Amino acid sequence: MKLKSICSISLMAVVTALLVTTMPAYATKMDDRIESSAKQSYVFKTYLKDDDINISSKHGLVILTGIVSEEYHKLLAQETLAGMPGVKSVDNRLELKGAPPTANSDAWIKDKVKITLLFHRSVSASGTEVDVKDGIVTLDGEATSQAQKELTAEYANDIEGVVAVNNEMTVASTPTKSRTVGEKIDDASIIAQVKMTLLFHRSTSALHTKVECKRGNVTVGGIAKNGAEKDLVSKLVSDVTGVKSVTNKMVIS
């Protein structure tokens, strides 16, 4: 009996020692993977590439520091990290270079319109010029089709603070090939874009949605007031860059 007890104690000691030595190594690898994955993500390589963002992860607790050029970049970086495997929390200490536009000002509305167009693949943010005066948005530039022209105005009109939209866009005589629906983008970047899209659209900004994504296939949960609101969420999410399919599990209440 004594021999068994001694053996049991020795075995426990060995197991404990192994756990103590292997856990820090595992945590370090996980933290390194989080930092590396963030820097290689679509969001960081596309939208945040010119920002000075430092990512520090310790046991899945992420701290973001540095300077960004746009106010929305702070939240976009945070949401991207939050959607990555192994991340437990994100402490966002990012600072904005310069002063942000005053809430509900024309400059503020202009930023929101441009950002919203940026995340939707069926419109062209780069090909659309946005001007705002007294809450009235004027759209200029070239659309690839009449449908894209109308959709651009629809999206712009759904931004908080927009009073009206003057759509002066022209339609290209030669159709331009748009990005494919199945464009490969990491899931964390898709989740971040979906969350930002639903936040910036006036019709969905107040909804508390839960967003999950696996290989571009998005599942949305939460509560909708009616079927129309639920359908709108599906429509907006399906048009986010990188989304392959949308499963809407929102409950109507």
N, C-alpha and C positions, 0 to 999 in steps of 0.2 A: 504493500500500500504506500509505504514511504517512497519507494522507488518510482511508483506511478506518479505520485504527487510531485516529486522532483522533476520528472520528465515533463509533466504538464506545465509546471512553472517555467522550465527551460524553454519549452516550445512557445509559450506565451511571450517570453522575453524576446525570442528570435523574431516572432511575428511583429511585435511592437517595434522592434528595432528596424525591421524592414519597412514598416509603414512610415516611421519617422524619417527614414532616409529617402524613400521613394516619393512621398507626397510633395515635398518641396520641389523636386525635379519635375513631377507631373504638372504642378501649378505653374512653374516657370515656362514649360513648353506650351501650356494652354494660354498663358498671358502673351507669350511671343506670337502665338498663332492669332490671337485676337488683334494685336497691334499690326501684324503683317496683313491679315485679311482686310482690315479697315483701309489701309493704305492702297491695297490693290482693288478695292471695291469700285463699282461703276460710279457711285456718287462722288467719291473722293477723287477719282481720276478724271471725272467730267465736270462736275460743278465746283468742286473745292480744290482743284489742282493749283490755283494761284494763291491760295490762302496759306498762312503759316500756322499749321495746326500740329500740336504735339499730343501724342496719345500715350498714356501710361496706364498699364493694367497690372494689378496685383491681386491675385486670387479672384479674378473676375470683376474686381472693383475698378472701374475705369475713370480716369481723370483726364479731361480735355482742357488744354491751355493753349494760348496763342492769340493771333489776330486774324480776323476774317474781314472781307471787303463788303459783305452784305449781311443785313440783320438776319435774314432767313437762313443763312449758312450755319448759324449757331444751332438752330433747332434741327436742321437737316443732318448735320454731323452727329448730333445726339441721338436722333432716331435711327440712324444707320448703325451706330454702335449698339444701341439697345436691342436691335433685331438680330444680333450675331450670337451664335452658340457659345455658351460659357460665360456670357456677360451677366452679372448679377445686378449691377447698378452703374449709372453714369453721372459723374459729378461734372457739370458743364461750367467751366470757368473761362470760356472763350470771350474775347472782347472784340467790339466792333471798331474798325478803323474809321474814325470820323463820327459825326452825330447822326443818329437814325432820323428819318423823316417823321414829322409830327403825325400822330394817329389821325386818320380820316382826312388828311390833307391831300391835295392833288398828287403830290410826289409819292405819298404813301399808297394811294389807289393805283397809281401807275406801276409801282413796284409789284403790287399784288397781282395785277393783270398779267404782267410779263412773267412772273413766277408761275402762275397757273398755266399759262400757255406752254411754258417750258416743260412741264411734266407730261403733257398730253401728246401722244404720237400722231393723232389725226389732224393736228394743226401745226403751223410752223412759227415757232417763237422768233427764230432768226430772220424770217422773211416778213415779219409783221412789225410795223412801226406803231407805237402807242403814244398818244398824247392825251392829256387830261386837263380840263379847265372847268372849274366849278362843279366837279363831279361828273361832267360829261366826257365820255371817252370817245376819242376819234381814232379809228383804225385805218392804217394805210399800208401799202406794200402789195405783194403779189401772192395770190392764193393759187394752188394747183387745180382747184375746181370750184364750182359754185357751192358745192356741199361743204368744202373746207372753209370758204368765206363765211357762210352762214353759221357754221359751228364755232368759228373764232369769235363771232359777235355774241353767240349764245353763252360761251364760256366767260367772256368779258362782262356780260351783263349780270352774271351771277356772283360778282365780287362785291363784298361789303363796301358801301359808300358810293357805288356807281349809280348815277341818276338816270343816265341814258347812254346809248351807244350809237355813234355815227360811223357806219361802215363804208369807207371809201376805198376798200381794197379792190384791186383789179384781178381778173381771172386769167391765168396764163393760157395762151393759145395752144401751147404744146404741153400735154400732161407730164408731170414730173413723177417719177417713181418714188413712192413713200417708203418709210422703213417697214420692214416685215413685222408681223405680229409676234413671231417667235424669236425676236432678237434676244440673244443670250446676255442676261444681266443677273448678277448674284441676287439671291433672295433678300438679303438685308437691305440692299439698295432699293429693291422693288417695294418692300414694306415701308421704307422711309418715304418714298415718293407717293405711295398710296395715302399714307397718313397726312402728309403735307397737302395733297390734293383735296382730301375731304375737309381739312381744316380751313383752307383758303376759299373754298366755294361757300357762298353765303347759305345755300340751301342745305348744306350738310355740316356746317361748322359747329353746330351745337350738339351733334350726335356723338355719343360715346361708343365708338366702334372698336372692335377687337380685330386686328388684322394678322393673319398668318399666311405664310407663303412657303411652298415647297416646289422647287424647280420651275418657278414661274407661275404656278397654279395657286391663285389667291383664294383664301377663305375669309369671309367677313362675318363677324357676329355683332350683336348689340341689339338695340331696340329702335324700331321705326314707328312713327305715328300712324302711318297708313301704307298701303301698297305702293302708291306713287313715290313716296319717299324711299322705300326699299328699292324700287326699280331704278330710281335716280342714282343711288349708291352703286348699283351694279353697272350702270351705264358709265359713270365717271371712272370707276376702278378699271373697267375693261379697256379704257382708252389710255391708261397709264403705260408709259414706255416699259417694255419688258414683260408685261402681264400676258400670259397665254390663255388663261381661263379664270372665271370667277364663280365661286360657289357662295351664294348669299344665304347665310343662316340667321339673318336678323329676325327678331320676333316683333310682330306688329302688336302694339299695345296702345 
